[in-house]
Amino acid sequence: QFHPNGEWVGTAGRARAIPYNTDALDASEVPDAVMDLPDSGLAAEMGWAPTYGAFQAFVTAMRATEGEETTREWLRGMVDAGVTEYANEFFVANAVADGELQAGFANHYYALRVQAARPDSPVELAFTSGDAGALINAAGAAVLSASQEQELANTFVRHLLSAEAQEFFATRTYAYPMVSDIPPVGDLPTIDELNPPDIDLSRLSEIRPTVDLLRDTGVL
């Protein structure tokens, strides 16, 4: 998934997650399916950042896996339930830690940054399974065929996949390592334990229809 046809290779992973406030919720109270959230009773206590690129990639993945109309209904359901808008997902994670929200939508590392800055904050992560809410995206690297520095470029990519670099990405940026023998930080499940949707990540570039849908549903 992160080295398709040898065209590019993932160097650091970011997983969609649901940060939740442990003073307000038990992990079992967070639905395992993102599509269940509008009717769960939790949506009114959640936050999202719809102008944020990671959120728009998540909605793009939902369009690809669930279809346009189902995604439209999901967005309208969340809006009707009273989900709260924030400028970015770090703000969402902080609002969860503050008790301003019970839960939210964010890439996993935002909650880890909150935990690192505020070790006693009551925020943990829940992961959905097999749907757009479980999307794993990746920063990646590729060597251009037109490059006059093929050997140097490949050496640099190998460095990005070295234990030293992968440990840096994991411990300093809280990203998921892309090399299997380097563990993620903290209590995160390994990337192999997550269950992302079966989607060609290149489809996440189909952002214009997503923005149009977000505007049509009043999210933007």
VOPAGU-2260 file (C-alpha; in pm, 1 decimal, decimal comma):
REM VOPAGU-2260
SITE   aa  ch    i         X         Y         Z
SITE  GLN   A    0       0,0       0,0       0,0
SITE  PHE   A    1     284,2     240,6      74,5
SITE  HIS   A    2     514,3     127,4    -208,0
SITE  PRO   A    3     278,1      84,9    -506,0
SITE  ASN   A    4     446,2     -67,7    -809,4
SITE  GLY   A    5     778,9      65,8    -682,6
SITE  GLU   A    6     676,0     416,3    -793,6
SITE  TRP   A    7     709,7     581,9    -452,6
SITE  VAL   A    8     764,3     478,2     -95,0
SITE  GLY   A    9     599,9     594,4     225,2
SITE  THR   A   10     835,1     757,1     475,8
SITE  ALA   A   11     597,5     854,7     758,2
SITE  GLY   A   12     235,4     757,1     822,1
SITE  ARG   A   13     -61,0     948,7     959,3
SITE  ALA   A   14    -369,0     762,0    1071,5
SITE  ARG   A   15    -716,6     905,7    1108,4
SITE  ALA   A   16    -841,7     865,6    1462,2
SITE  ILE   A   17   -1102,4     984,3    1708,5
SITE  PRO   A   18    -943,2    1159,5    2007,2
SITE  TYR   A   19   -1181,0    1131,7    2301,8
SITE  ASN   A   20   -1194,7    1269,6    2654,3
SITE  THR   A   21   -1149,0     988,4    2903,8
SITE  ASP   A   22   -1330,6    1184,0    3176,0
SITE  ALA   A   23   -1642,2    1188,3    2956,9
SITE  LEU   A   24   -1622,5     863,3    2761,3
SITE  ASP   A   25   -1505,8     507,1    2783,1
SITE  ALA   A   26   -1339,5     361,9    2473,3
SITE  SER   A   27   -1638,3     129,1    2429,5
SITE  GLU   A   28   -1865,5     433,1    2386,2
SITE  VAL   A   29   -1687,8     542,8    2068,1
SITE  PRO   A   30   -1847,0     369,5    1766,3
SITE  ASP   A   31   -1624,8     131,6    1571,0
SITE  ALA   A   32   -1771,5     258,4    1242,2
SITE  VAL   A   33   -1740,3     621,2    1139,7
SITE  MET   A   34   -2068,8     597,2     948,1
SITE  ASP   A   35   -2252,9     533,7    1277,7
SITE  LEU   A   36   -2148,5     863,7    1434,0
SITE  PRO   A   37   -2430,3    1094,1    1313,2
SITE  ASP   A   38   -2690,2     878,3    1489,7
SITE  SER   A   39   -2478,2     780,6    1788,6
SITE  GLY   A   40   -2568,3    1069,8    2020,4
SITE  LEU   A   41   -2199,4    1160,7    2028,1
SITE  ALA   A   42   -2196,5    1383,8    1719,0
SITE  ALA   A   43   -2328,7    1688,3    1908,9
SITE  GLU   A   44   -2027,4    1665,3    2140,5
SITE  MET   A   45   -1769,8    1630,2    1861,1
SITE  GLY   A   46   -1548,7    1872,8    1670,4
SITE  TRP   A   47   -1396,5    1876,5    1324,6
SITE  ALA   A   48   -1181,3    2105,7    1106,3
SITE  PRO   A   49   -1343,4    2104,3     760,8
SITE  THR   A   50   -1102,6    2355,6     602,5
SITE  TYR   A   51    -808,4    2132,6     696,1
SITE  GLY   A   52    -644,2    1922,1     426,1
SITE  ALA   A   53    -640,1    1603,8     635,7
SITE  PHE   A   54   -1014,6    1627,7     696,5
SITE  GLN   A   55   -1081,7    1685,7     326,6
SITE  ALA   A   56    -869,6    1379,4     242,1
SITE  PHE   A   57   -1083,8    1180,8     488,0
SITE  VAL   A   58   -1403,7    1295,9     317,2
SITE  THR   A   59   -1247,8    1216,9     -21,3
SITE  ALA   A   60   -1179,5     863,8     102,8
SITE  MET   A   61   -1541,9     840,5     216,8
SITE  ARG   A   62   -1660,6     947,2    -127,7
SITE  ALA   A   63   -1439,7     677,6    -281,6
SITE  THR   A   64   -1555,5     399,8     -48,8
SITE  GLU   A   65   -1916,7     490,1      31,3
SITE  GLY   A   66   -2025,5     693,9    -269,4
SITE  GLU   A   67   -2128,0    1055,2    -314,4
SITE  GLU   A   68   -2482,8    1033,9    -180,5
SITE  THR   A   69   -2395,7     835,3     131,7
SITE  THR   A   70   -2117,5    1083,9     207,8
SITE  ARG   A   71   -2360,3    1371,8     155,6
SITE  GLU   A   72   -2604,5    1216,4     401,8
SITE  TRP   A   73   -2325,4    1158,0     655,1
SITE  LEU   A   74   -2208,5    1519,3     635,8
SITE  ARG   A   75   -2562,0    1653,5     668,8
SITE  GLY   A   76   -2624,3    1419,9     961,3
SITE  MET   A   77   -2318,5    1550,6    1143,6
SITE  VAL   A   78   -2413,9    1913,3    1074,3
SITE  ASP   A   79   -2773,1    1855,8    1186,6
SITE  ALA   A   80   -2648,3    1687,4    1504,9
SITE  GLY   A   81   -2446,9    1997,1    1593,8
SITE  VAL   A   82   -2079,7    1908,7    1537,2
SITE  THR   A   83   -1851,3    2204,6    1620,9
SITE  GLU   A   84   -1608,5    2357,5    1371,0
SITE  TYR   A   85   -1244,6    2438,1    1450,8
SITE  ALA   A   86    -966,8    2593,4    1245,3
SITE  ASN   A   87    -738,3    2290,0    1257,6
SITE  GLU   A   88    -711,6    1945,5    1409,6
SITE  PHE   A   89    -460,8    2044,8    1677,7
SITE  PHE   A   90    -730,9    2276,4    1813,1
SITE  VAL   A   91    -975,7    1984,9    1800,4
SITE  ALA   A   92    -740,4    1764,6    2004,4
SITE  ASN   A   93    -681,9    2041,3    2257,8
SITE  ALA   A   94   -1054,9    2104,4    2289,7
SITE  VAL   A   95   -1104,9    1734,8    2364,5
SITE  ALA   A   96    -832,1    1745,8    2629,6
SITE  ASP   A   97    -991,8    2057,5    2783,5
SITE  GLY   A   98   -1331,7    1888,7    2807,6
SITE  GLU   A   99   -1478,1    2138,6    2562,7
SITE  LEU   A  100   -1555,0    1839,2    2339,4
SITE  GLN   A  101   -1609,5    1476,2    2421,6
SITE  ALA   A  102   -1446,5    1361,3    2095,6
SITE  GLY   A  103   -1335,0    1480,9    1755,6
SITE  PHE   A  104   -1186,6    1399,1    1416,2
SITE  ALA   A  105    -810,4    1432,3    1378,2
SITE  ASN   A  106    -494,6    1268,1    1258,5
SITE  HIS   A  107    -351,3    1055,8    1537,9
SITE  TYR   A  108     -41,6    1264,2    1608,8
SITE  TYR   A  109    -231,7    1571,8    1726,5
SITE  ALA   A  110    -351,2    1390,7    2037,1
SITE  LEU   A  111       3,7    1265,6    2095,1
SITE  ARG   A  112     133,2    1622,9    2079,6
SITE  VAL   A  113    -124,1    1725,1    2337,1
SITE  GLN   A  114     -23,3    1431,6    2558,0
SITE  ALA   A  115     344,1    1524,8    2526,6
SITE  ALA   A  116     280,7    1885,8    2627,8
SITE  ARG   A  117      19,9    1799,6    2891,7
SITE  PRO   A  118      93,1    1448,8    3026,1
SITE  ASP   A  119    -205,4    1450,9    3261,1
SITE  SER   A  120    -457,4    1555,8    2997,2
SITE  PRO   A  121    -754,6    1315,5    2970,1
SITE  VAL   A  122    -725,5    1243,3    2598,0
SITE  GLU   A  123    -686,5     905,3    2429,4
SITE  LEU   A  124    -735,0     773,2    2077,7
SITE  ALA   A  125    -997,5     543,9    1931,2
SITE  PHE   A  126    -971,4     397,1    1580,9
SITE  THR   A  127   -1254,7     290,4    1354,8
SITE  SER   A  128   -1214,1     -15,0    1132,6
SITE  GLY   A  129   -1222,5     -70,2     758,6
SITE  ASP   A  130   -1377,2     264,3     666,7
SITE  ALA   A  131   -1273,6     619,0     574,6
SITE  GLY   A  132   -1235,8     697,8     943,1
SITE  ALA   A  133    -948,7     447,3     951,4
SITE  LEU   A  134    -763,3     601,8     657,7
SITE  ILE   A  135    -383,7     587,3     674,3
SITE  ASN   A  136    -214,7     847,5     457,2
SITE  ALA   A  137     158,0     879,1     414,0
SITE  ALA   A  138     429,3    1126,6     337,2
SITE  GLY   A  139     638,2     970,6      66,2
SITE  ALA   A  140     941,0    1001,0    -155,5
SITE  ALA   A  141    1009,9     918,8    -517,7
SITE  VAL   A  142    1306,2     948,5    -750,9
SITE  LEU   A  143    1225,8    1127,7   -1074,5
SITE  SER   A  144    1319,4     931,9   -1385,3
SITE  ALA   A  145    1458,9    1253,3   -1536,5
SITE  SER   A  146    1693,7    1311,7   -1244,0
SITE  GLN   A  147    2061,9    1339,4   -1326,3
SITE  GLU   A  148    2141,0    1233,3    -968,3
SITE  GLN   A  149    1983,9     889,4    -949,3
SITE  GLU   A  150    2241,9     740,6    -712,5
SITE  LEU   A  151    2232,8    1038,1    -476,4
SITE  ALA   A  152    1851,4    1045,3    -477,8
SITE  ASN   A  153    1824,7     675,2    -401,2
SITE  THR   A  154    2076,4     713,0    -120,5
SITE  PHE   A  155    1862,0     988,7      29,2
SITE  VAL   A  156    1546,9     774,4       8,5
SITE  ARG   A  157    1731,9     486,8     175,5
SITE  HIS   A  158    1831,1     729,3     452,5
SITE  LEU   A  159    1465,7     827,1     504,3
SITE  LEU   A  160    1390,3     457,3     558,0
SITE  SER   A  161    1684,0     396,9     792,4
SITE  ALA   A  162    1623,8     309,1    1157,1
SITE  GLU   A  163    1766,1     647,0    1260,7
SITE  ALA   A  164    1530,9     848,8    1040,8
SITE  GLN   A  165    1228,5     631,2    1114,8
SITE  GLU   A  166    1286,0     663,0    1489,6
SITE  PHE   A  167    1312,3    1039,8    1444,4
SITE  PHE   A  168     977,8    1054,7    1262,5
SITE  ALA   A  169     818,1     838,7    1532,6
SITE  THR   A  170     958,4    1013,2    1840,0
SITE  ARG   A  171     978,7    1374,5    1721,5
SITE  THR   A  172     679,7    1411,2    1489,7
SITE  TYR   A  173     472,0    1121,4    1632,0
SITE  ALA   A  174     421,6     976,8    1283,8
SITE  TYR   A  175     380,8     607,9    1213,6
SITE  PRO   A  176     708,0     446,8    1104,5
SITE  MET   A  177     696,0     290,8     759,9
SITE  VAL   A  178     952,5      23,4     848,2
SITE  SER   A  179     800,2    -272,1    1029,2
SITE  ASP   A  180    1071,2    -326,5    1290,1
SITE  ILE   A  181    1047,6      33,0    1420,6
SITE  PRO   A  182     757,3      58,0    1670,0
SITE  PRO   A  183     529,0     360,7    1700,9
SITE  VAL   A  184     551,6     567,3    2014,9
SITE  GLY   A  185     342,9     529,5    2326,8
SITE  ASP   A  186      49,5     293,4    2333,3
SITE  LEU   A  187     -39,1     324,1    1966,1
SITE  PRO   A  188    -139,0       4,5    1788,6
SITE  THR   A  189     113,3     -92,2    1523,4
SITE  ILE   A  190      28,9       4,8    1169,7
SITE  ASP   A  191     -32,8    -364,4    1092,1
SITE  GLU   A  192    -295,0    -377,2    1368,7
SITE  LEU   A  193    -498,3     -97,2    1211,5
SITE  ASN   A  194    -760,1    -174,7     949,2
SITE  PRO   A  195    -760,4     102,3     686,8
SITE  PRO   A  196   -1002,2     104,4     392,3
SITE  ASP   A  197    -894,8     -61,2      69,1
SITE  ILE   A  198    -834,8     250,5    -136,8
SITE  ASP   A  199    -579,1     365,3    -392,1
SITE  LEU   A  200    -418,6     659,9    -211,8
SITE  SER   A  201    -381,0     845,2    -542,8
SITE  ARG   A  202    -758,5     897,0    -532,3
SITE  LEU   A  203    -708,3    1139,2    -245,7
SITE  SER   A  204    -603,2    1393,1    -508,6
SITE  GLU   A  205    -969,4    1414,4    -618,5
SITE  ILE   A  206   -1022,5    1707,6    -386,0
SITE  ARG   A  207   -1235,5    1945,9    -596,2
SITE  PRO   A  208   -1553,4    1730,9    -583,5
SITE  THR   A  209   -1500,8    1698,5    -208,5
SITE  VAL   A  210   -1481,7    2074,1    -159,3
SITE  ASP   A  211   -1793,3    2116,4    -374,7
SITE  LEU   A  212   -1974,2    1860,1    -159,2
SITE  LEU   A  213   -1862,5    2027,1     164,2
SITE  ARG   A  214   -1997,7    2358,5      36,8
SITE  ASP   A  215   -2321,9    2202,3     -86,5
SITE  THR   A  216   -2390,0    2046,7     253,8
SITE  GLY   A  217   -2311,2    2367,5     444,7
SITE  VAL   A  218   -1996,7    2226,9     603,7
SITE  LEU   A  219   -1788,8    2500,0     437,1
